[in-house]
Amino acid sequence: MSRVFNFSAGPACLPEEVLREAAEDMLSFKGSGMSVMEMSHRSLAYDQIIKETEQDIRTLANIPDDYAVLFLQGGATLQFAMAPINLSKSGKADYITTGHWAQKAAAEAARYTDVKEIASSEGTQFDRIPDLSKLPIREGADYVHLCENNTIYGTQYHTLPETGGIPLVSDQSSCVFSRPLDITRYGLIYAGAQKNIGPAGLTLVIVRKDLIKAELDHYVPLMLRYDTHIKSGSMHNTPPTYAIYITGKVMKWLLRNGGLNGAQKRNEEKAGLLYDALDRSQLFYSPVKKDSRSLMNIVFTSGDEATDADFIKGAEALGLMGIKGYRTVGGMRASLYNAMTRTGVEALVSYMKDFERSR
Ligand SMILES: *Cc1c(COP(=O)(O)O)cnc(C)c1O
């Protein structure tokens, strides 16, 4: 059986080792005689899986006890609403808009709280992270929201804004656990699992517990309250059991491969290979400002639609899949998440060079 190199932005590639382990467990998990998929979420065996996964996340990212680690559903998109619903005490929140998802987050939040856009890179087609040095953060704002890696435009924060103690709320859907992080800078981190850490169906939420509003309007569904999920250990209802199990395996894979420092080193090497090739290319270029380049999603183009289409077609013929850019942006996008191997990136770079030479 042959596998392709999957550069899809999400759902995305998973470590082959993890898939093999899951295959081994498929029919009978640890002698239980059943698949994890068939197991009661209240069973002893599953209790161990979810608790271990949480513990491994805490170890990996150094998350202290004053933060809750939650396994939710509804994607990052539901967090666009849950964050303002649960965190807006003063009723105002400031947003930095660096792309499609950041704008979606701000628009959704505006249905629940007073949103102010305090910086944007829309004026330059989202080709950069805007200047963060003089953000007009409002006094008493409940939080500052940012989208830490812009999956579609291929930009990423390499430093966090100074907020004078106002907590950051960060959408890390496409960069979570790709590099070390200082959790104390954040009030809330959320991420759909399907890009960098697991399968679709799970949304990881890490939230500082003291920031959560205790009194919420009675019509807020219990499912949309962080405190519901904290009290029940993410077991208010059936959690996405299999997605949590696979994510747990990915956490163990990260831990035995040097943790987040190891991940960062590999991710920098991989992205470096592709950006170097782009910088040397006479045909392809990255539209992203150098200091804002994403290590996860690398956007590039020849500037000519037909050439880009040829390139994508040729890539697929070689088993280099999922490199078509986002539908509104065009061009190419190679997603080099944690699970993408260096070999995969080398194959892409080598094809790029061949393609350019053949023209
Ligand atoms: C994919 C993505 C989303 C949307 O995630 P869903 O889990 O599909 O809701 C939000 N933010 C970012 C940064 C993304 O990459």
The ligand as an SDF file (V2000), in Angstrom:
LIG
                    3D

 15 15  0  0  0  0  0  0  0  0999 V2000
   -9.9350   25.8430    9.9590 C   0  0  0  0  0  0  0  0  0  0  0  0
   -9.9330   27.0370   10.8410 C   0  0  0  0  0  0  0  0  0  0  0  0
  -11.0750   27.4640   11.5150 C   0  0  0  0  0  0  0  0  0  0  0  0
  -12.4050   26.7720   11.3750 C   0  0  0  0  0  0  0  0  0  0  0  0
  -12.3430   25.5850   12.0520 O   0  0  0  0  0  0  0  0  0  0  0  0
  -13.5770   24.5840   12.2330 P   0  0  0  0  0  0  0  0  0  0  0  0
  -13.0030   23.6030   13.1900 O   0  0  0  0  0  0  0  0  0  0  0  0
  -13.8950   24.0450   10.8880 O   0  0  0  0  0  0  0  0  0  0  0  0
  -14.7020   25.3580   12.8160 O   0  0  0  0  0  0  0  0  0  0  0  0
  -10.9640   28.5440   12.3600 C   0  0  0  0  0  0  0  0  0  0  0  0
   -9.8010   29.1840   12.5320 N   0  0  0  0  0  0  0  0  0  0  0  0
   -8.6840   28.8060   11.8900 C   0  0  0  0  0  0  0  0  0  0  0  0
   -7.4120   29.5500   12.1270 C   0  0  0  0  0  0  0  0  0  0  0  0
   -8.7120   27.7320   11.0240 C   0  0  0  0  0  0  0  0  0  0  0  0
   -7.5990   27.3620   10.3890 O   0  0  0  0  0  0  0  0  0  0  0  0
  1  2  1  0
  2  3  1  0
  2 14  2  0
  3  4  1  0
  3 10  2  0
  4  5  1  0
  5  6  1  0
  6  7  2  0
  6  8  1  0
  6  9  1  0
 10 11  1  0
 11 12  2  0
 12 13  1  0
 12 14  1  0
 14 15  1  0
M  END
$$$$
